[in-house]
């Protein structure tokens, strides 16, 4: 199974400041079709997850452009350019390149 | 509106069975990849299993902890996905989410989840 490792596990951030979350996979996420199926999800307490970004850097409809994804192979990053209050919650990376699909442990974003 | 609604959760004794349902609306579930994902209380997300799209063969795959005990199936006439859970264990206690993929490599539609508690 592909192991997904996120850092940090907790990130206190000041409103208006940037935030960054790293996700590393135990093996390359490049699929046999040439695509890399790494996505980022956000979950607020008591809510289902919401997909933010898929295939490393594609934002889903309605996701603010302050969210961006980057990376390749085994190393990926989610960046928030200026954190807003609604961004609090837990962020997960997820790979669907190979089953079983796997998630990172989650990174809790909180406001200082 | 595209949405998923789960039902069927509840309290069950260890060794018991439960069947979860996920009704899809606004799209035909057999045209996309569907997955079940669970979240134990206070824990992270864990993928349970998937049903690939009809074009991809309608194949099912499972995570190791549930393989042989859980079965995913679908009913085209009801546009509904199911998760049959047998030989339930206390560690299966979780909120179970149904999710569908409408963008390549991303699960973008999620249900609200249904709680399954396995306890004596």
Boltz contact constraints between the chains, C-beta under 6 A:
constraints:
  - contact:
      token1: [A, 37]
      token2: [B, 105]
      max_distance: 6.0
  - contact:
      token1: [A, 39]
      token2: [B, 106]
      max_distance: 6.0
  - contact:
      token1: [A, 48]
      token2: [B, 97]
      max_distance: 6.0
  - contact:
      token1: [A, 48]
      token2: [B, 110]
      max_distance: 6.0
  - contact:
      token1: [A, 48]
      token2: [B, 112]
      max_distance: 6.0
  - contact:
      token1: [A, 48]
      token2: [B, 113]
      max_distance: 6.0
  - contact:
      token1: [A, 49]
      token2: [B, 110]
      max_distance: 6.0
  - contact:
      token1: [A, 51]
      token2: [B, 106]
      max_distance: 6.0
  - contact:
      token1: [A, 51]
      token2: [B, 108]
      max_distance: 6.0
  - contact:
      token1: [A, 54]
      token2: [B, 103]
      max_distance: 6.0
  - contact:
      token1: [A, 54]
      token2: [B, 105]
      max_distance: 6.0
  - contact:
      token1: [A, 54]
      token2: [B, 106]
      max_distance: 6.0
  - contact:
      token1: [A, 55]
      token2: [B, 105]
      max_distance: 6.0
  - contact:
      token1: [A, 60]
      token2: [B, 108]
      max_distance: 6.0
  - contact:
      token1: [A, 92]
      token2: [B, 45]
      max_distance: 6.0
  - contact:
      token1: [A, 96]
      token2: [B, 105]
      max_distance: 6.0
  - contact:
      token1: [A, 99]
      token2: [B, 61]
      max_distance: 6.0
  - contact:
      token1: [A, 100]
      token2: [B, 47]
      max_distance: 6.0
  - contact:
      token1: [A, 100]
      token2: [B, 63]
      max_distance: 6.0
  - contact:
      token1: [A, 101]
      token2: [B, 47]
      max_distance: 6.0
  - contact:
      token1: [A, 103]
      token2: [B, 45]
      max_distance: 6.0
  - contact:
      token1: [A, 105]
      token2: [B, 44]
      max_distance: 6.0
  - contact:
      token1: [A, 106]
      token2: [B, 44]
      max_distance: 6.0
